Amino acid sequence: MNFGKALEEVKKGKGMRLPAWKEDVIIRAQYPDEHSKMTAPYLYVESRFGRVPWKETMIELFSEDWQVVE
């Protein structure tokens, strides 16, 4: 699946990942609320090391093998 289709699922609360990544690496969306310091939605990467903002690469954006996960 391409990035755009996977992103639409992430907006609905799911996660996305590429098959070459370790199993625990997942991209998710964060929607700030009135208690958040951030004011706009953003994507973050979740892994065994914690959660950090995701900085995509062109290779990732143009990949056609995104997987959607719960």
C-alpha positions as CSV (number, residue, x, y, z in Angstrom):
1,M,0.0,0.0,0.0
2,N,1.3,3.5,-0.7
3,F,2.0,6.1,1.9
4,G,-1.2,8.1,1.3
5,K,-3.5,5.1,1.8
6,A,-1.6,4.1,4.9
7,L,-1.8,7.6,6.3
8,E,-5.6,7.6,5.9
9,E,-5.7,4.6,8.2
10,V,-3.4,6.2,10.7
11,K,-5.7,9.2,10.8
12,K,-8.4,6.7,11.9
13,G,-6.3,5.5,14.9
14,K,-4.3,2.7,13.4
15,G,-0.5,2.5,12.9
16,M,1.7,2.0,9.9
17,R,5.1,0.4,9.3
18,L,7.4,-0.7,6.6
19,P,8.3,-4.5,6.4
20,A,12.0,-3.8,6.6
21,W,11.7,-2.2,10.0
22,K,11.9,-4.1,13.3
23,E,8.5,-5.4,14.5
24,D,8.1,-2.9,17.3
25,V,8.6,0.2,15.1
26,I,5.2,1.8,14.3
27,I,4.2,5.3,13.0
28,R,1.1,6.7,14.7
29,A,-0.7,10.1,14.8
30,Q,-1.1,12.4,17.8
31,Y,-3.9,14.8,18.0
32,P,-3.2,17.5,20.6
33,D,-5.9,18.5,23.1
34,E,-6.3,21.6,25.3
35,H,-3.6,20.2,27.7
36,S,-1.0,19.6,25.0
37,K,1.9,21.9,24.2
38,M,1.6,21.0,20.5
39,T,-1.2,22.7,18.7
40,A,-1.4,20.7,15.4
41,P,-1.5,17.0,14.7
42,Y,1.8,15.2,14.0
43,L,3.2,11.8,13.3
44,Y,5.5,10.0,15.8
45,V,7.4,6.8,15.8
46,E,6.8,4.3,18.6
47,S,9.4,1.6,19.4
48,R,11.0,-0.2,22.4
49,F,13.0,3.0,22.9
50,G,9.9,5.2,23.4
51,R,8.1,7.7,21.3
52,V,9.6,10.5,19.3
53,P,8.4,12.8,16.4
54,W,8.9,11.0,13.1
55,K,11.1,12.6,10.4
56,E,10.3,10.8,7.1
57,T,12.7,10.2,4.2
58,M,11.9,10.4,0.5
59,I,12.4,6.6,0.3
60,E,9.8,6.0,2.9
61,L,7.3,8.4,1.4
62,F,7.6,6.8,-2.0
63,S,7.5,3.2,-0.7
64,E,4.6,1.1,-2.0
65,D,4.8,-1.6,0.7
66,W,3.4,0.2,3.8
67,Q,1.5,-2.1,6.2
68,V,-1.4,-1.0,8.5
69,V,-1.3,-2.3,12.0
70,E,-3.6,-1.9,15.1
